[in-house]
Amino acid sequence: MAEPTILMHASALAQALPPIAAGLRRSRSPAHQAIVLGCAVSIAGDAVQLLLAMQNINNFWVSYTVTPLVGAAFLFGLAAWQLTYLERLTLRLAIPIYVVAHFTLALLTEDLRHFSRYAAPLHSLIILVAALWTLIRRSFAQSEQPHLESDWFWVAGGLAIYGAASAAFGPVASILMRDRIDLVVAAVNVRSALHILSFAAIAWGLQCRHPAKLSGPSSSPLRSA
């Protein structure tokens, strides 16, 4: 792999924005804390990968280990913003299923020394779907608070960008790795730029001090962050 670019370094540093934002607000919301935890785990994984890369040691296995932990934290955070008890329960029950599926794919179908073709896209797609579901469901719900002032809107939007940016990256990078490293680097730069945007949006959402509240009835009390 080529040397990391400025965008790659910036993308890694951007993951610190949500924890900083939550720290400044001193938020105790379960949703916020779960999102911050996911970012912190991702930062730790990147640090380990960097240390291994500096010693010319293959570091792809770190991503396979850290990714499901990050995904589980993000899904738990999104679950707290679902409108009904059934939706929250469904998303939380999906977490262990996703984790098991990830490790099963990683161990049975992947070469842990290269980019992921199956496990990483699964991670990206499940985050993308859960984030879009949250955006759509809450956007159409009757709310007293403008969406642009709501934490769920920015965080779910940021996670949707995060998932979309990576959904097809692994398989494409794995195919191009040997013959077109230049295209792989270009794809990494594009993904890095989108990740910077996504973490900036998430951080902005964690700074919102007036979460949306439903004015209409629901099947169970709404748990706003």
N, C-alpha and C positions, 0 to 999 in steps of 0.2 A: 504494500500500500504506500502511496506517496505521503510526503510530509503533510501534517495537518495545516490547513489554511486558516486565515484570520477568522473567516466565518465559522469554521468548525470550533475554534477556541471560544468565539463569542457565543455560539450556541450552547456550549457546555456551561459557560459562566451565566447565561440567561436563566438557567434552572434555579439559580439562587434568588431570583427576583421574587417568586411567590413566598418562600420562607421569610425573606426580609419584609415583604409587605404584611404578612400575617403577624410577624414579630412587632412591627411598628403599631399595628392595630391592637395587639395583645388579644387576638381572637381566641375564644375557647369553643367555637363551634365545631362539632364533630366533623362536619363536611370540610371545613377549612383545615382542620388538623390532619385529616386523611390526605388531602391534596398536598399539604406541606410534607407529610411523611413520604409520599410517592416521589416528590422532587428530591428530598434528602437522600433517599435510597439510590436514586438515579445519579446524583452527584457523587455519592460514595463509589458507585460502580465505575463511573468515568475516571475517578481518581485512581482506582486500582488498575484499570486498563492503561492509563497513562504510565504508571510506574512499571508495568510489565513491558509496555512498548519501549520504554527507555532502556530496558535491559535486553531488547530484541527477543522477548518471549511472546509466543502467540497468546493473544488476549481475548479472542472471540468467545471463549467459554464463559467469560465473566458476564457478557451480555445475555447469554442463555440463562444464567443463574439469576441475574438481577431483574430482567424484564418482567417475569410473572409477578414479582413482589411489587414493582411499580404499578403494573396493571391492576393488581388487587386493591392497592391503596386508592387509585383513581376511581375504580368502580365503587368502592365503599363510599367515597365522597359523593359521587353522583347519586348513589342510592338514597342518601339523606335528603336529596332535593326532589324525590318523586312525590307525586301528589296523593297517592293512595297507599295504604298498608300493603296491598297485594303487589303493587309495583315495586315498593321498597324491598319486600321479601323476595320477589323474583330476582331482582338484581343482586341481592346479597347471596342468594343460593347459587347464582351463576358464578360467583367468585371461585369457590373450590372446584367447580367443574372446569372452569377456564384454566386454573393452575394445573390440574391433573392433565388436561388436554395439552397444555404447553409442554410439560416435561415428557409426556408420552411421545409427542411429535419430535422433540429435541433428541431423545434417546434412540428412537426407532428409525427416524427418517433423515436426520441432519448430520452433516459433517461439522463437528464442533470447532473445527479449525478455520471455518470460512463463514461468510455471510449466511444468514438463515433464509431458507426458501419457504418454510411453512410456519414455524413457530412465531417468528416476528410479524409476518402478515396477519396471523390470528390475533396477536396482541393489538396491532394497529386497528384492525377492523372492529374488534369488540369495543375498543375505546371510542371509535368513531360512531358506531351504532348507538351506544349508550349515551354519548354526548348529544347526538342529533335527536334522539328520543326525548331527552330532557329539555332541549331547546324547543322542540315542536310542542310537546305537551304543555309546558309552562307558558309558552308564548300565546297559546290559544285559550289559556285559562283566564278568567276574569280577575284582574289584579288592580289594586289601588296604587301600586308603585310602578313608575315607568321602567320598562325593561332595561334601559341604558343605565339606570341607577341601581340595578339588582345584581347581587353577587353571582347568582346562578347563571345569568345571561353571559357574563364575560368569561366565567370559568368554563362552562360547558362549551361556549364558542371557541375558547382557546384549546380545549381538549379535542374538539372536532378538527381543528386545524392540525393539531399534533398527530391525530390518527390518520388523517387524509395524507399528510406529508410523507408518511412512512409506509403506507399500505402496500405499495408495489415495489418499494426500494430493494428489499432483500433479494427477491427472486431475480430482478433485473441485474443487480450488482453481482450476484453469484454467477450469472451467465457471462457478464462482460469482464469479470475480474482478470482473466488471463490475457485477453487480446486487446481490450479497449479500456485500459486503466484511466485514460483521460476522461472518458465518458462517466466512469464511476466517480471520479473526483468532482466532475460537474454536477452529477446527481446528488452527491453528498453536500455540496455547497448550496444547492437549491433547497434540499431538506433542512439544512442548518438555518437558512434564512427564514423558512417557515416556522421552524422551532422557536427561533428568537421571537417572532411575532406571537406565537401561541403562548409562550411563557410570560410575555409582556401583558397579554390580555388576561391571563390567569391572575397575575399579580394585581392588575387593576381591579379585577373582580373581588379579590380578597381585601381590598381597601374600601369597597363599598360599605357604608355604614347603615344602609337602610334596605335590608332584604325585602323582596316582594312578599306580599301577603294576599292570599285569596280572599275575595269578598263573597264568593259563592260557596255553596255546600260541597263537601266531598265525602267519600266513603269513610275517611278517617281523618283525624286532625292533621293539618299540614305542619310539617316540621321544617320551618325555615331556618337557614343558617344565621 
